[in-house]
Amino acid sequence: MIEAGRQTVRDEAMSTRRQVLTTAAVGAAAPAILRPVTASAQAGTTWPSPAETRRIAEAGYIFGLPIVMNYGVMYEFAVDRSSPQFKAPFNEINNEARVFTYRDTAVVTPNSDTPYSIVWADLRAEPIVLSVPAVERSRYYAVQLVDGNTYNYGYIGTRTTGPEAGDYMVVGPAWQGETPPGIKKVFRSSTAFSLLLYRTQLFNPDDMPNVVAVQAGYKAQPLSAYLRRPPPAAAPAIAFPPINAALARSNFFEFLDFAMQFGPPAANEAAIRADLARIGVGPGKTFDFKDLPREHKQEIVAGLEAGHRKVEQALAAAGANVNGWRVSGLFGDAARYNGDWLTRATAAQGGIYGNDPEEATYPLTRIDTDGQTLDGGKNNYTLTFAPGATPPVNAFWSVTMYDGRTQLLIQNPINRYLINAPMVPSMTKGADGSLTLYIQNKTPGADKEANWLPAPDGPIYLVMRLYWPKETPPSILPVGQGTWRPTGIRRLPLT
C-alpha cells in the first residue's frame, strides 16, 4: 500500500521486491523462451494499429501486473533454491519461528506482527489437504488462500472457522472429485498454483515457543496421502523462467504470457485476453519483444509506461483520506473485483497479498496532519491515541515503520519495527491515559524509549494493521466510512 504522494494500500505482506514488480519499461529485451514452440508465434500475427497496440499494452499491464508480481514471489519462495528468500518446495509447509526484519526483502511492506507459515501449492495432480490444530481462542491465527490472480478465495482461522481443529481441502480449477469424509470445507483456486499464507499471533518475544507449538500442528499434504492411497501420476515438470529486476523490466509480457497458462480464462476476462492475443500474448503464443514489428515496439513501451502511471495514480487516490491516513479496502475475491483490473493492480502495487478488509484493514500514510511528506531526516513526529481510542479490533492492531523509498523494514538500534497492542501494557501513558508514540530517527530519550518507533533518516511510510476489526461502533468498517478514525501524525522539529 502506498499513498499520499504515493501512499499505499497494502496489507501485509507480500510482494516481490518493488523494483522488480512496479517497473513498466521494456528496455532492450533479452530473449526469453518460456514455452517450447516450433516457430515464432508472432510471425503470422496481423498487428493492430500503433495506437491500438499502445492501448492494448496499457490495458495488458494493468491486467497482468498482479499476475506477474505473484509469479515473481512464487519463483523466489518455491522454485529458486539458490534464493536467500527460498522457503520450501511446492506442497511443503515452511514455518518461520520468527518475525520479518530488515533482512527480508522479497516482499514489500512485510508484516512483522505474526510469524508466517507458507505453502505454495501445486494443485495440478491432486488437491491438497490443510489440517489445523485447536488454537486457544485468545490467539488470533488465519490461513489466507490466494490464487495466481491474487484473489483471496478463502480463509481458515479464528474469524472464519473458529479455534477448533479441522481438515480443509484446496482444489485446482479443473478438479471434479468427491469430497471425502472428514473434510470440513473445500476451497477452489482459480489457478493451478496457489499461495497458502498462515499468520499466527505472537504476544511477545517470550511467546515464540507457544507459536512454534501451534505451527507444529499445521499440516499440508496431498489428498492421496490424507486418504492413505497411492498418489496419482505426477504433473509434468515445468521449466520456470527465472525472474529478477532486469528481466521483469525487459520481459513483462513474456512473464505474463507464461503465467496465464496456469489459470483458465474467466468469463469477464474474454475482452482483455482477446486484446492480448492480438499482440501475441496468450495460450499457444510466445511473446518476445525482439520479434515485434519495428513500428510497434515503441508503442508497447509507451503503453506499459502509461499503465504504470495509471496504477500509481489510482494508488495515490485510493480510499478515503482520514486525518492524513489513506483508508481503503482494495483486497478481496474475484467477485469483489468483478473484472475491475485497475483496482486489482492498485491493490497489488500497494502490497500484494493483502487481506479482505473484514480480516484486516490497513490505514497507511506518508504525510503529517499538515499534508507534508513524512521524513525522519528532517522532523520528529508523534502519534497520540486518546484514552480508550486505540484501534477497535477483535484480535490486535499494530503500527509498522517502513523506509519510504523501498517499503521495506529498516535497520535500527533497538531492532524494533513496529508497535502493537501486546506491547501497550509496558509502554508509558499520559496522565489522562492517552498513548503517544514517538516516531523519529534518533532516540527520544530513556524516559520515552518504550514508546519509540524508530524511523529512517529519510522518507517514512507508516502502515496500521487492524486484525479482525470490530464491526459495531466504534469501528473502521465500512472502510472509509467507519466511526473510528485514525489520529493524524503530528510534526515536531528535530531536537
Residue, then its C-alpha position, 0 to 999 in steps of 0.5 A: m500500500i502506498e499513498a499520499g504522494r504515493q501512499t499505499v494500500r497494502d496489507e501485509a505482506m507480500s510482494t516481490r521486491r518493488q523494483v522488480l514488480t512496479t517497473a513498466a519499461v521494456g528496455a532492450a529485451a533479452p530473449a526469453i523462451l518460456r514455452p517450447v514452440t516450433a516457430s515464432a508465434q508472432a510471425g503470422t500475427t496481423w498487428p493492430s494499429p500503433a495506437e491500438t497496440r499502445r492501448i492494448a499494452e496499457a490495458g495488458y499491464i494493468f491486467g497482468l501486473p498482479i499476475v506477474m508480481n505473484y509469479g515473481v514471489m512464487y519463483e523466489f519462495a518455491v522454485d529458486r533454491s539458490s534464493p536467500q528468500f527460498k522457503a520450501p518446495f511446492n506442497e511443503i509447509n515452511n514455518e518461520a519461528r520468527v518475525f520479518t526484519y530488515r533482512d527480508t526483502a522479497v516482499v514489500t511492506p512485510n508484516s512483522d506482527t505474526p510469524y508466517s507459515i507458507v505453502w505454495a501449492d501445486l494443485r495440478a495432480e491432486p488437491i491438497v489437504l490443510s489440517v489445523p490444530a485447536v488454537e486457544r481462542s485468545r490467539y488470533y491465527a488465519v490461513q489466507l488462500v490466494d490464487g495466481n490472480t491474487y484473489n483471496y478465495g478463502y480463509i481458515g482461522t479464528r474469524t472464519t472457522g473458529p479455534e477448533a481443529g479441522d481438515y480443509m481441502v484446496v482444489g485446482p480449477a479443473w478438479q471434479g472429485e468427491t469430497p471425502p469424509g472428514i473434510k470440513k470445507v473445500f476451497r477452489s483456486s482459480t489457478a493451478f498454483s496457489l499461495l497458502l499464507y498462515r499468520t499466527q499471533l505472537f504476544n511477545p518475544d517470550d511467546m515464540p515457543n507457544v507459536v512454534a507449538v501451534q505451527a507444529g500442528y499445521k499440516a499440508q499434504p496431498l489428498s492421496a496421502y490424507l486418504r492413505r492411497p497411492p498418489p496419482a501420476a505426477a504433473p509434468a515438470i515445468a521449466f520456470p523462467p527465472i525472474n529478477a529486476a532486469l528481466a521483469r523490466s525487459n520481459f513483462f509480457e513474456f512473464l505474463d504470457f507464461a503465467m496465464q497458462f496456469g489459470p483458465p480464462a474467466a468469463n469477464e476476462a474474454a475482452i482483455r485476453a482477446d486484446l492480448a492475443r492480438i499482440g501475441v500474448g496468450p495460450g499457444k503464443t510466445f511473446d518476445f519483444k525482439d520479434l515485434p514489428r519495428e513500428h510497434k515496439q515503441e508503442i508497447v513501451a509507451g503503453l506499459e509506461a502509461g499503465h504504470r502511471k495509471v496504477e500509481q495514480a489510482l494508488a495515490a487516490a485510493g480510499a478515503n483520506v482520514n486525518g492524513w491516513r489513506v483508508s481503503g479496502l482494495f483486497g478481496d475475491a474475484a467477485r469483489y473485483n468483478g473484472d475491475w483490473l485497475t483496482r486489482a493492480t492498485a491493490a497489488q502495487g500497494g502490497i500484494y497479498g493483502n487481506d479482505p478488509e473484514e480480516a484486516t484493514y490497513p490505514l497507511t500514510r506518508i504525510d503529517t496532519d499538515g499534508q507534508t511528506l513524512d521524513g525522519g531526516k528532517n522532523n520528529y513526529t508523534l502519534t497520540f491515541a486518546p484514552g480508550a481510542t486505540p484501534p477497535v479490533n477483535a484480535f490486535w492492531s499494530v503500527t509498522m515503520y517502513d523506509g519510504r523509498t523501498q517499503l521495506l523494514i529498516q535497520n535500527p538500534i533497538n531492532r524494533y519495527l513496529i508497535n502493537a497492542p501486546m506491547v501497550p501494557s509496558m509502554t508509558k501513558g499520559a496522565d489522562g491515559s492517552l498513548t503517544l508514540y514517538i516516531q523519529n530517527k534518533t532516540p527520544g530519550a530513556d524516559k520515552e524509549a518504550n514508546w519509540l518507533p524508530a524511523p529512517d533518516g529519510p522518507i517514512y511510510l507508516v502502515m496500521r494493521l487492524y486484525w479482525p476489526k470490530e464491526t459495531p461502533p466504534s469501528i473502521l468498517p465500512v472502510g472509509q466510512g467507519t466511526w473510528r478514525p485514525t489520529g493524524i501524525r503530528r510534526l515536531p522539529l528535530t531536537 
